Amino acid sequence: MAREIGFFELNTGARIPSVAIGTSQAALNVIGDAVAAAIKIRYRHIDTAKAYGNEKEIGIALKKLFEAGTVKREDLWITSKLWCTNHAPEDVPEALERTLKDLQLDHVDLYLIHWPVSMKKGAMGYDQPENLTQPDIINTWRAMEKLYDSGKARAIGVSNFSTKKLGDVLEVARVTPAVNQVECQPSWQQPKLHAFCKAKGVHLSGYSPLGSPGTASLKSEVLKNTVLNMVAEKLGKSPAQIALRWGFQMGHSVLPKTVTEARMKENFDILDWSIPDDLFEQLSKIEQARLVKGTPFVHQTYGAYRTVEELWDGEI
């Protein structure tokens, strides 16, 4: 019998699949095969971004899958993101058009402002702070709303927004953000942001739900946590499955990234069992630490943020 695929309903009425295949940092020579493998496992949510540099390869893979009849476009949820160099209102629609061209699609299901950070148009990389500029998130959001009106972005939202920054958008938004995609996992649970999003009808989507174990610079120990491993042992599951199921039970869609088929299958197998209340409560006692700090966007002279605390409005 086909396994049930979980969904969460957004404030637009659309249903976002609960488990995505994340594509950040995936090598260009493997991402196409990884997407194809994920679709065959029955993933229906692909999370990408212009900044990941692999949308063309994903587009080629999707075209092959559609032509082969493996999956229909209407059965997939494709998320992409507006990069920091394209925040000017006139650049926003052009950025989406480039993404659509690369993905070989006529619309994305969700388009997010990737960071509350702006950079000079055409700037490359993160290592030149002089490229940082003053963001005008409200006018960028108004341009995003026009993309929603056009139907080319079926839902719009934000990513890496603190409670305060999301609140600032909500105060003026004609179209309410459908999603805030942020780092979220048992070692960075974001209870304040979670409660705010829930109260405002904004879906929280969690990236790095496993703590990005493949990213050496983050020095993640999330999956080695003793509480997480204790719960995993009691339930006969892997630590990764417990971390993902925690997010799912919190009401978050989760975006694990891997190009390994066996791990894809393991990560997807979180929907037909649950963590009992007593063990779920134990997970709330895990020591908290943010992994993704956004330090390249902080500078004493350039840009909007002088400290990491300013970038996250104290949520660190």
C-alpha positions in Angstrom: 0.0 0.0 0.0 1.3 3.5 -0.9 2.6 5.4 2.1 0.6 8.4 3.1 2.3 11.7 2.2 1.9 14.4 4.9 0.9 18.0 4.1 0.4 21.2 5.9 -2.2 23.7 4.7 -0.9 27.3 4.1 -2.9 30.5 4.5 -3.4 30.5 0.8 -5.3 27.2 1.0 -2.5 25.3 -0.8 -1.0 22.2 0.8 2.7 22.1 1.2 4.3 18.6 1.4 5.7 18.0 4.9 9.0 16.5 3.8 11.2 18.1 1.1 14.4 17.2 -0.5 16.9 20.1 0.2 19.3 20.9 -2.6 21.8 23.3 -1.0 25.4 22.5 -1.5 24.6 19.5 -3.7 27.3 19.0 -6.4 26.1 19.8 -10.0 27.1 16.4 -11.3 24.8 14.5 -8.8 21.9 16.8 -8.2 19.9 15.7 -11.2 20.1 12.0 -10.2 19.4 12.9 -6.6 16.2 14.8 -7.6 15.1 11.8 -9.8 15.8 9.4 -6.9 13.8 11.5 -4.5 10.8 11.7 -6.8 10.8 7.9 -7.2 10.9 7.5 -3.4 7.8 9.8 -3.4 9.2 13.1 -2.3 6.9 15.7 -3.8 8.6 18.9 -2.5 11.9 20.2 -3.9 13.6 23.1 -2.1 16.0 25.1 -4.1 17.3 28.7 -4.6 19.1 30.8 -7.1 22.0 31.0 -4.6 22.5 27.3 -4.7 23.6 27.5 -8.3 21.9 24.3 -9.4 18.5 25.4 -10.7 19.4 24.6 -14.4 20.4 21.0 -13.4 17.2 20.6 -11.4 15.2 21.9 -14.4 16.8 19.4 -16.7 16.0 16.6 -14.3 12.4 17.7 -13.9 11.9 17.9 -17.7 13.1 14.3 -18.0 10.8 13.1 -15.2 7.8 14.9 -16.7 8.5 13.6 -20.2 8.9 10.0 -18.9 5.6 10.3 -17.0 7.3 9.6 -13.7 5.5 12.5 -12.1 3.2 15.4 -13.1 4.0 19.0 -12.6 0.8 19.5 -10.6 1.9 16.8 -8.1 5.1 18.6 -7.3 5.8 21.5 -4.9 8.8 23.6 -6.0 10.2 26.2 -3.7 12.8 28.8 -4.8 14.2 32.0 -3.3 15.1 35.6 -4.2 18.8 36.3 -3.6 20.1 39.3 -1.8 21.4 41.0 -5.0 17.9 41.3 -6.5 16.0 43.1 -3.8 15.3 46.2 -5.8 11.6 46.1 -6.8 12.4 46.3 -10.5 14.8 43.3 -10.1 12.4 41.0 -8.3 10.3 39.9 -11.3 13.5 39.5 -13.5 15.0 37.2 -10.8 11.9 35.0 -10.8 11.9 34.9 -14.6 15.5 33.6 -14.6 14.6 31.0 -12.0 11.6 29.8 -14.0 13.7 29.7 -17.2 16.4 27.6 -15.4 13.8 25.3 -13.8 11.9 25.1 -17.2 8.6 25.9 -15.4 5.9 28.5 -15.8 5.4 29.0 -12.0 6.9 28.1 -8.6 4.7 27.0 -5.8 6.6 29.1 -3.2 9.0 32.0 -3.7 10.8 33.3 -0.6 13.0 36.4 0.2 16.1 34.3 1.1 17.5 36.7 3.7 16.5 40.1 5.2 19.8 41.3 3.6 20.5 43.2 0.4 23.7 43.3 -1.7 24.8 45.2 -4.8 23.3 43.9 -8.0 25.7 41.4 -9.6 27.8 40.9 -6.5 29.2 37.4 -6.2 29.9 35.4 -3.0 29.9 36.4 0.6 33.4 37.5 1.2 33.2 41.2 0.1 31.4 43.2 2.8 31.5 46.3 0.6 28.8 44.7 -1.4 26.3 44.9 1.5 23.7 47.6 1.1 20.7 48.8 3.1 17.7 46.5 2.6 14.2 47.9 2.0 12.3 44.8 2.8 8.9 46.5 2.6 9.3 47.6 -1.0 10.9 44.2 -1.9 7.8 42.5 -0.3 5.5 44.7 -2.4 7.3 43.5 -5.5 6.9 39.9 -4.2 3.1 40.5 -3.9 3.0 41.4 -7.6 4.5 38.0 -8.4 1.8 36.4 -6.3 -0.8 38.4 -8.3 0.7 37.2 -11.5 0.3 33.5 -10.6 4.0 32.9 -11.3 4.6 32.4 -7.6 1.6 30.6 -6.2 2.6 31.5 -2.6 5.2 33.9 -1.3 7.1 34.1 2.0 10.4 34.9 3.7 13.4 33.0 5.0 15.8 33.7 7.9 13.4 36.4 9.3 13.3 36.9 13.1 10.0 37.4 14.9 10.5 41.2 14.7 11.3 41.2 11.0 8.4 39.0 10.1 6.2 41.2 12.2 7.3 44.3 10.4 6.3 42.7 7.1 3.0 41.5 8.5 2.1 45.1 9.6 2.1 46.3 6.0 1.5 43.2 3.9 -1.4 43.1 1.4 -0.5 39.4 0.9 0.4 37.7 4.1 3.6 35.7 4.0 2.6 32.0 3.7 5.9 30.7 5.0 9.0 31.6 7.1 11.8 29.2 6.3 14.4 29.2 9.1 16.9 26.9 10.8 14.9 24.7 13.1 15.8 21.4 14.7 15.8 19.9 18.3 19.0 21.8 19.1 17.5 25.1 17.8 13.8 24.9 18.5 12.9 28.6 18.1 9.8 28.5 20.5 9.2 32.3 20.3 9.2 32.3 16.5 7.2 29.1 16.4 4.5 30.6 18.6 4.4 33.9 16.6 4.1 32.1 13.3 1.4 29.9 14.6 -0.6 32.9 16.0 -0.3 34.8 12.7 -1.1 31.9 10.3 2.4 31.7 8.9 3.8 28.2 8.3 7.2 27.6 9.7 9.5 25.5 7.4 12.7 24.1 9.0 15.9 24.0 7.1 19.0 22.2 8.6 16.5 19.9 10.4 19.4 17.5 11.0 21.9 20.2 11.9 23.6 20.1 8.5 26.0 17.2 9.4 27.7 17.4 6.0 28.6 21.1 6.4 32.1 21.1 8.1 32.1 24.8 8.8 29.0 24.5 11.1 30.7 21.8 13.4 27.2 20.3 14.1 26.7 17.8 16.9 22.9 17.8 16.7 22.6 14.1 15.8 25.1 13.1 18.5 22.9 14.7 21.2 22.4 12.2 24.1 18.7 13.0 24.6 18.0 12.6 20.9 19.9 9.3 20.8 18.1 8.0 23.9 14.7 8.7 22.2 15.9 7.1 19.0 17.0 3.9 20.8 13.7 3.6 22.7 11.7 3.9 19.5 14.0 1.8 17.3 14.6 4.8 15.0 17.7 6.7 13.8 18.6 10.0 15.4 17.9 11.7 12.1 14.4 10.2 12.0 13.7 11.5 15.5 14.9 15.0 14.6 12.7 15.1 11.5 9.7 13.6 13.3 10.1 16.2 16.0 9.8 19.0 13.4 6.8 17.2 11.8 5.0 16.9 15.2 5.7 20.6 15.9 3.8 21.4 12.7 6.8 22.3 10.5 7.6 21.1 7.1 11.2 19.8 7.1 13.9 20.1 4.5 16.6 17.5 4.9 19.3 17.5 2.3 21.1 14.5 1.0 22.1 13.0 -2.3 22.3 9.5 -0.9 19.3 7.3 -1.8 19.4 5.2 1.4 19.3 8.4 3.5 16.5 9.8 1.4 14.5 6.7 2.2 15.3 6.9 5.9 14.5 10.6 6.1 11.1 10.1 4.3 10.1 7.3 6.7 8.7 9.6 9.5 5.0 9.8 8.7 3.4 6.6 10.0 4.7 6.6 13.6 5.0 9.2 16.3 7.1 10.2 19.3 5.1 9.6 22.5 4.3 12.7 24.7 6.7 11.7 27.5 9.7 11.3 25.1 8.7 14.4 23.1 8.8 16.4 26.3 12.4 15.1 26.9 13.4 16.7 23.6 12.4 20.2 24.9 15.3 19.9 27.4 18.0 19.8 24.8 20.6 22.6 25.1 20.0 25.2 22.4 22.5 26.7 20.0 22.0 28.4 16.6 24.2 26.9 13.9 23.5 29.3 11.0 24.5 32.8 12.3 24.7 34.8 9.1 28.0 36.3 10.0 28.9 37.2 6.4 26.0 39.7 6.5 27.3 41.5 9.6 29.9 44.3 9.3 30.9 47.4 11.3 30.6 49.7 8.2 28.7 48.1 5.4 25.1 46.9 5.3 22.4 47.1 7.9 23.6 44.9 10.7 26.6 45.7 13.0 26.2 42.5 15.1 24.7 39.0 14.8 22.3 40.1 17.5 21.0 42.9 15.3 20.5 40.5 12.3 18.4 38.2 14.5 16.9 40.8 16.8 18.3 39.1 19.8 17.1 35.6 18.8 20.4 33.9 19.0 
